[in-house]
Amino acid sequence: MTLDALGLTGEETHIYTELVRFGSCEVERLPALLGLEPGRIDQALHVLADQGLVTLEGRETPTVIASPPDIAGEVLLLRRMQELLAARAKMARLTDEYRSRALEPRVKRVPVQYTPGVAIPQFVDQVQRRARREVLIFDAPPYVLPLNEREWEQLAAGVSYRSVYSRESVERPGGLALISRYIEAGEEARVASRLPLKMMIVDRELGVLATPGGDGSEPGGVVMVHTSSLLDGLIDLFERVWAEALPLGLPGEEESAAAAELDPVEVQVLTLLLSGLTDEVIARQLGMGRRTVLRRVRSLMDRAGVATRVQLGWYAARRDWIELARRGPSQPPSGGSAAEEVGARTRLEPDTSNG
């Protein structure tokens, strides 16, 4: 085993190891003992002496003495650690400079930039810090951090956040509870059965898309999209998905839905049901039993006078339960096509996975 982490070659490691066993030895005897040429031994001894691992004494008959490994080695380790920390600090400064230049606007900027292997949590944090007006998010797994703490700071500073969550985001353990914390802080949140990609758009000037890693289980890099027709297309895509997604709100906030004969809990159950979540996942996310979810769904079906969940979806669309939840209390009816869409994009069949 070499001590290359301390800057020693294999030969230098071998000589020092043998000297530790000898304790001390006349230099002229080392070639015979070690089986090495005198010139190579002299060169190695000078390196070891510079590192403080050996001491040379005597002039007429030089003797080399090995320094105690626990003392000399610790000093050498500390020296190497300081060098590594200094190198790390230098790389951090270069990284900040690189990212700052990558984010600052330029006249002749390439519209799309791909950066593989970037530290995504730090990069996304820096992107959010530059936001002054709004942040648009498509939120979907995989995740590199459990929380987006920067969002709470930005919401408190007056930056608006609109997030569309995938069904998988809501289904994950504690997903709805975490989303509720963002909503309490001021985020507008909606859920879609699926999202076309994972992205963040800041102030409609910069888009950041996460690219999957080799096995697809974690992000592998980021694509930055600057002001261009491509970014305009991504913004339009977000607005289209946002318009079709179902709102996620806090209990007691759905006044318009209550006016449409639904209580707040029923709005949450119906929203998650239309987003494709199973009864078991809905129960877990809302903190209630699966049987309670079944009773809530049955109550909605009885009130609608329907026999299946698909029929419930059509009824909810016709009664404007979905539209009222989408547009909020102040917007007029759109006369839209919710009834036409609900059968194609929702999962309303009974959940039979757990009996």
VEXDREN-2710 file (C-alpha; in Angstrom, 1 decimal):
% VEXDREN-2710
k/r/px/py/pz
1/MET/0.0/0.0/0.0
2/THR/1.4/3.4/-1.0
3/LEU/1.0/6.7/0.8
4/ASP/0.2/8.5/-2.4
5/ALA/-2.5/10.5/-0.7
6/LEU/0.3/12.2/1.2
7/GLY/2.3/12.8/-1.9
8/LEU/4.7/9.9/-1.7
9/THR/5.5/7.5/-4.5
10/GLY/5.4/3.7/-4.1
11/GLU/9.2/3.6/-3.8
12/GLU/9.3/6.4/-1.2
13/THR/6.6/4.6/0.8
14/HIS/8.7/1.3/0.6
15/ILE/11.9/3.0/1.9
16/TYR/10.1/4.8/4.7
17/THR/8.3/1.6/5.8
18/GLU/11.6/-0.3/5.9
19/LEU/13.3/2.6/7.9
20/VAL/10.4/2.5/10.4
21/ARG/11.3/-1.2/10.9
22/PHE/15.0/-0.5/11.1
23/GLY/14.6/2.5/13.4
24/SER/17.9/3.9/12.1
25/CYS/20.4/2.8/9.5
26/GLU/23.6/4.0/7.9
27/VAL/22.9/5.3/4.4
28/GLU/25.6/3.3/2.8
29/ARG/24.0/0.1/3.9
30/LEU/20.6/0.9/2.4
31/PRO/21.3/-0.2/-1.3
32/ALA/22.1/-3.7/-0.1
33/LEU/19.2/-3.9/2.4
34/LEU/16.6/-2.5/0.0
35/GLY/17.9/-3.8/-3.3
36/LEU/17.9/-0.3/-4.9
37/GLU/20.4/1.9/-6.6
38/PRO/22.2/4.4/-4.4
39/GLY/21.1/7.3/-6.6
40/ARG/17.4/6.4/-6.3
41/ILE/17.8/6.0/-2.5
42/ASP/19.4/9.4/-2.1
43/GLN/16.6/11.1/-4.1
44/ALA/13.9/9.3/-2.0
45/LEU/15.7/10.3/1.2
46/HIS/15.7/14.0/0.3
47/VAL/12.0/13.8/-0.4
48/LEU/11.3/12.0/2.9
49/ALA/13.5/14.5/4.8
50/ASP/11.6/17.5/3.2
51/GLN/8.4/15.9/4.3
52/GLY/9.7/15.5/7.9
53/LEU/9.5/11.7/7.7
54/VAL/13.2/11.0/8.2
55/THR/16.2/12.8/9.7
56/LEU/19.8/12.6/8.3
57/GLU/22.6/12.8/10.9
58/GLY/26.4/12.6/10.6
59/ARG/28.8/13.7/7.9
60/GLU/31.5/11.0/7.6
61/THR/29.0/8.1/8.0
62/PRO/25.5/9.6/7.4
63/THR/22.7/7.8/9.3
64/VAL/19.1/8.1/8.5
65/ILE/16.5/7.9/11.3
66/ALA/12.8/7.4/10.7
67/SER/10.5/9.9/12.4
68/PRO/7.6/8.5/14.5
69/PRO/4.7/7.9/12.1
70/ASP/2.1/9.1/14.5
71/ILE/3.8/12.5/14.8
72/ALA/5.3/13.0/11.4
73/GLY/2.4/11.4/9.6
74/GLU/-0.1/13.6/11.5
75/VAL/1.8/16.8/10.5
76/LEU/1.9/15.7/6.9
77/LEU/-1.8/14.8/6.9
78/LEU/-2.7/18.3/8.3
79/ARG/-0.5/19.9/5.7
80/ARG/-2.2/17.9/2.9
81/MET/-5.6/18.7/4.3
82/GLN/-4.8/22.4/4.3
83/GLU/-3.7/22.2/0.7
84/LEU/-6.9/20.3/-0.3
85/LEU/-9.1/22.8/1.6
86/ALA/-7.3/25.7/-0.2
87/ALA/-7.9/23.9/-3.5
88/ARG/-11.5/23.4/-2.7
89/ALA/-12.0/27.0/-1.8
90/LYS/-10.4/28.0/-5.1
91/MET/-12.7/25.7/-7.1
92/ALA/-15.7/27.1/-5.2
93/ARG/-14.7/30.6/-6.2
94/LEU/-14.2/29.5/-9.8
95/THR/-17.6/27.7/-9.8
96/ASP/-19.4/30.9/-8.5
97/GLU/-17.7/32.9/-11.2
98/TYR/-18.7/30.4/-13.8
99/ARG/-22.3/30.3/-12.7
100/SER/-22.5/34.1/-12.4
101/ARG/-21.3/34.5/-16.0
102/ALA/-23.7/31.7/-17.1
103/LEU/-26.7/33.5/-15.5
104/GLU/-25.9/37.1/-16.5
105/PRO/-27.7/38.4/-19.7
106/ARG/-25.6/38.8/-22.8
107/VAL/-26.4/40.2/-26.2
108/LYS/-24.9/37.2/-28.1
109/ARG/-25.9/34.4/-25.7
110/VAL/-26.5/30.9/-27.0
111/PRO/-30.2/30.3/-26.3
112/VAL/-29.6/26.8/-24.9
113/GLN/-26.8/25.7/-22.7
114/TYR/-26.3/22.1/-21.3
115/THR/-24.2/21.5/-18.2
116/PRO/-23.7/17.9/-17.2
117/GLY/-22.8/16.8/-13.8
118/VAL/-23.6/20.1/-12.2
119/ALA/-24.4/20.4/-8.4
120/ILE/-28.1/20.8/-9.0
121/PRO/-29.2/21.8/-5.5
122/GLN/-26.8/24.7/-5.4
123/PHE/-27.5/25.7/-9.0
124/VAL/-31.3/25.7/-8.6
125/ASP/-30.9/27.7/-5.3
126/GLN/-28.8/30.3/-7.2
127/VAL/-31.3/30.5/-10.0
128/GLN/-34.2/31.1/-7.5
129/ARG/-32.2/33.9/-5.7
130/ARG/-32.2/35.9/-8.9
131/ALA/-36.0/35.9/-9.1
132/ARG/-37.7/39.2/-8.6
133/ARG/-41.2/38.7/-9.8
134/GLU/-42.3/35.0/-10.3
135/VAL/-41.2/31.4/-10.5
136/LEU/-43.0/28.8/-12.5
137/ILE/-42.4/25.1/-11.6
138/PHE/-43.2/21.7/-13.0
139/ASP/-42.5/19.5/-9.9
140/ALA/-41.8/15.8/-10.4
141/PRO/-39.4/13.1/-9.2
142/PRO/-36.6/12.4/-8.9
143/TYR/-35.6/14.8/-6.1
144/VAL/-32.1/15.8/-5.0
145/LEU/-33.3/17.6/-1.9
146/PRO/-36.3/16.9/0.3
147/LEU/-37.2/20.6/0.7
148/ASN/-36.9/23.8/-1.3
149/GLU/-36.1/26.2/1.5
150/ARG/-35.2/29.0/-0.8
151/GLU/-38.9/29.2/-1.9
152/TRP/-40.1/30.2/1.5
153/GLU/-37.5/33.0/1.6
154/GLN/-38.5/34.2/-1.8
155/LEU/-42.3/34.0/-1.1
156/ALA/-41.7/36.1/2.0
157/ALA/-39.8/38.6/-0.1
158/GLY/-42.8/39.0/-2.5
159/VAL/-41.9/36.7/-5.3
160/SER/-44.9/34.7/-6.6
161/TYR/-44.6/30.9/-7.1
162/ARG/-46.9/28.8/-9.2
163/SER/-46.2/25.1/-9.1
164/VAL/-47.8/22.2/-11.0
165/TYR/-47.1/18.9/-9.2
166/SER/-47.2/15.5/-10.8
167/ARG/-49.3/12.7/-9.3
168/GLU/-46.1/11.1/-8.1
169/SER/-45.1/14.2/-6.2
170/VAL/-48.4/14.1/-4.3
171/GLU/-48.3/10.3/-3.8
172/ARG/-44.9/10.2/-2.1
173/PRO/-45.0/9.9/1.7
174/GLY/-45.6/13.3/3.2
175/GLY/-46.0/14.9/-0.2
176/LEU/-49.3/16.6/0.3
177/ALA/-48.3/17.8/3.8
178/LEU/-45.1/19.4/2.3
179/ILE/-47.0/21.0/-0.5
180/SER/-49.5/22.4/2.0
181/ARG/-46.6/24.2/3.7
182/TYR/-45.7/25.9/0.5
183/ILE/-49.3/26.8/0.0
184/GLU/-49.5/28.3/3.5
185/ALA/-46.5/30.4/2.6
186/GLY/-48.3/31.8/-0.5
187/GLU/-47.6/29.4/-3.3
188/GLU/-50.3/28.7/-5.8
189/ALA/-50.3/24.9/-6.4
190/ARG/-52.1/22.6/-8.8
191/VAL/-51.8/18.9/-9.6
192/ALA/-51.7/17.1/-12.9
193/SER/-51.9/13.4/-13.6
194/ARG/-48.6/13.7/-15.5
195/LEU/-46.1/16.3/-16.4
196/PRO/-44.2/16.5/-19.7
197/LEU/-40.9/17.5/-18.0
198/LYS/-39.3/18.8/-14.9
199/MET/-38.5/22.5/-15.1
200/MET/-38.3/25.9/-13.4
201/ILE/-38.8/29.3/-15.2
202/VAL/-37.6/32.5/-13.5
203/ASP/-39.1/35.9/-14.3
204/ARG/-39.9/34.5/-17.8
205/GLU/-36.3/35.2/-18.7
206/LEU/-34.6/31.9/-17.8
207/GLY/-35.7/28.3/-17.9
208/VAL/-33.9/25.4/-16.2
209/LEU/-34.7/21.8/-17.1
210/ALA/-33.4/18.8/-15.2
211/THR/-32.1/16.0/-17.4
212/PRO/-32.1/12.4/-16.1
213/GLY/-28.9/10.6/-15.1
214/GLY/-27.7/7.3/-16.5
215/ASP/-30.3/5.1/-14.9
216/GLY/-33.0/7.8/-14.8
217/SER/-33.3/7.6/-11.0
218/GLU/-31.7/11.0/-10.4
219/PRO/-31.0/14.1/-12.3
220/GLY/-27.8/14.1/-14.4
221/GLY/-27.4/17.7/-15.4
222/VAL/-29.3/20.9/-16.3
223/VAL/-30.3/22.6/-19.5
224/MET/-30.6/26.4/-19.4
225/VAL/-32.9/28.1/-21.8
226/HIS/-32.5/31.9/-22.1
227/THR/-34.8/34.4/-23.7
228/SER/-35.8/33.0/-27.0
229/SER/-38.7/31.5/-28.9
230/LEU/-37.9/28.2/-27.2
231/LEU/-38.4/29.8/-23.8
232/ASP/-41.6/31.3/-25.0
233/GLY/-42.8/27.9/-26.0
234/LEU/-41.9/26.5/-22.5
235/ILE/-43.9/29.3/-20.9
236/ASP/-46.8/28.6/-23.1
237/LEU/-46.6/24.9/-22.2
238/PHE/-46.6/25.8/-18.5
239/GLU/-49.7/28.0/-18.9
240/ARG/-51.5/25.2/-20.8
241/VAL/-50.8/22.6/-18.2
242/TRP/-51.6/25.0/-15.5
243/ALA/-55.0/25.8/-17.0
244/GLU/-55.9/22.1/-17.1
245/ALA/-54.5/21.1/-13.7
246/LEU/-56.6/20.9/-10.6
247/PRO/-56.0/23.3/-7.7
248/LEU/-54.5/22.1/-4.5
249/GLY/-55.7/24.2/-1.6
250/LEU/-55.9/24.2/2.2
251/PRO/-59.0/23.0/4.0
252/GLY/-61.5/25.9/4.3
253/GLU/-60.3/27.9/1.3
254/GLU/-62.7/26.4/-1.3
255/GLU/-65.5/28.9/-0.9
256/SER/-66.6/28.7/-4.5
257/ALA/-66.7/24.9/-4.3
258/ALA/-68.7/25.1/-1.1
259/ALA/-71.2/27.2/-3.0
260/ALA/-71.4/24.3/-5.5
261/GLU/-72.5/21.9/-2.7
262/LEU/-69.1/20.6/-1.7
263/ASP/-67.4/21.0/1.6
264/PRO/-63.6/21.6/1.7
265/VAL/-62.7/18.0/2.4
266/GLU/-64.9/16.8/-0.4
267/VAL/-63.1/19.3/-2.7
268/GLN/-59.7/17.8/-1.7
269/VAL/-60.9/14.2/-2.1
270/LEU/-62.4/15.0/-5.6
271/THR/-59.3/16.9/-6.7
272/LEU/-57.0/14.1/-5.8
273/LEU/-59.4/11.5/-7.2
274/LEU/-59.5/13.4/-10.5
275/SER/-55.7/13.6/-10.5
276/GLY/-55.5/9.8/-10.6
277/LEU/-54.5/9.0/-7.1
278/THR/-55.8/5.7/-5.6
279/ASP/-58.0/5.6/-2.5
280/GLU/-55.2/4.4/-0.4
281/VAL/-52.9/7.3/-1.4
282/ILE/-55.7/9.8/-0.9
283/ALA/-56.3/8.5/2.6
284/ARG/-52.6/8.7/3.5
285/GLN/-52.2/12.2/2.1
286/LEU/-55.3/13.5/3.8
287/GLY/-54.6/11.7/7.1
288/MET/-57.8/9.7/7.1
289/GLY/-58.7/6.0/6.8
290/ARG/-59.3/4.4/3.4
291/ARG/-62.9/3.5/4.4
292/THR/-63.4/7.2/5.2
293/VAL/-62.3/8.1/1.6
294/LEU/-64.6/5.4/0.3
295/ARG/-67.5/6.9/2.3
296/ARG/-66.7/10.4/1.0
297/VAL/-66.6/9.1/-2.6
298/ARG/-69.9/7.2/-2.1
299/SER/-71.5/10.3/-0.6
300/LEU/-70.5/12.3/-3.7
301/MET/-71.8/9.6/-6.0
302/ASP/-75.1/9.4/-4.1
303/ARG/-75.5/13.1/-4.2
304/ALA/-74.8/13.1/-7.9
305/GLY/-77.2/10.1/-8.4
306/VAL/-74.6/8.1/-10.3
307/ALA/-73.4/4.5/-10.1
308/THR/-69.7/4.7/-11.2
309/ARG/-66.8/6.9/-10.6
310/VAL/-66.6/7.7/-14.3
311/GLN/-70.1/9.0/-14.1
312/LEU/-69.1/11.0/-11.1
313/GLY/-66.4/12.7/-13.1
314/TRP/-68.9/13.6/-15.8
315/TYR/-71.4/14.9/-13.3
316/ALA/-68.7/17.0/-11.5
317/ALA/-67.8/18.6/-14.9
318/ARG/-71.5/19.3/-15.7
319/ARG/-72.1/20.8/-12.3
320/ASP/-69.0/23.0/-12.6
321/TRP/-67.4/21.4/-9.5
322/ILE/-64.2/21.2/-11.5
323/GLU/-64.5/24.6/-13.2
324/LEU/-65.3/26.4/-9.9
325/ALA/-62.3/24.8/-8.2
326/ARG/-60.1/25.8/-11.2
327/ARG/-61.0/29.5/-11.6
328/GLY/-61.5/30.5/-8.0
329/PRO/-64.4/32.6/-6.6
330/SER/-64.0/35.7/-8.7
331/GLN/-63.8/34.5/-12.4
332/PRO/-66.8/34.0/-14.6
333/PRO/-67.7/30.6/-16.0
334/SER/-65.8/29.7/-19.2
335/GLY/-68.5/27.5/-20.7
336/GLY/-65.5/25.2/-21.3
337/SER/-65.1/21.5/-22.1
338/ALA/-64.4/19.9/-18.7
339/ALA/-67.1/17.3/-19.3
340/GLU/-65.4/16.4/-22.6
341/GLU/-62.0/16.0/-21.0
342/VAL/-62.6/14.3/-17.7
343/GLY/-63.1/10.8/-19.0
344/ALA/-59.9/10.9/-21.1
345/ARG/-57.4/12.4/-18.5
346/THR/-58.6/11.1/-15.1
347/ARG/-58.4/7.9/-13.2
348/LEU/-61.9/7.4/-11.9
349/GLU/-62.2/3.6/-11.9
350/PRO/-62.6/2.1/-8.4
351/ASP/-59.4/1.3/-6.5
352/THR/-59.4/-2.4/-6.0
353/SER/-55.7/-2.7/-5.1
354/ASN/-56.4/-3.3/-1.4
355/GLY/-59.7/-5.0/-1.2
END
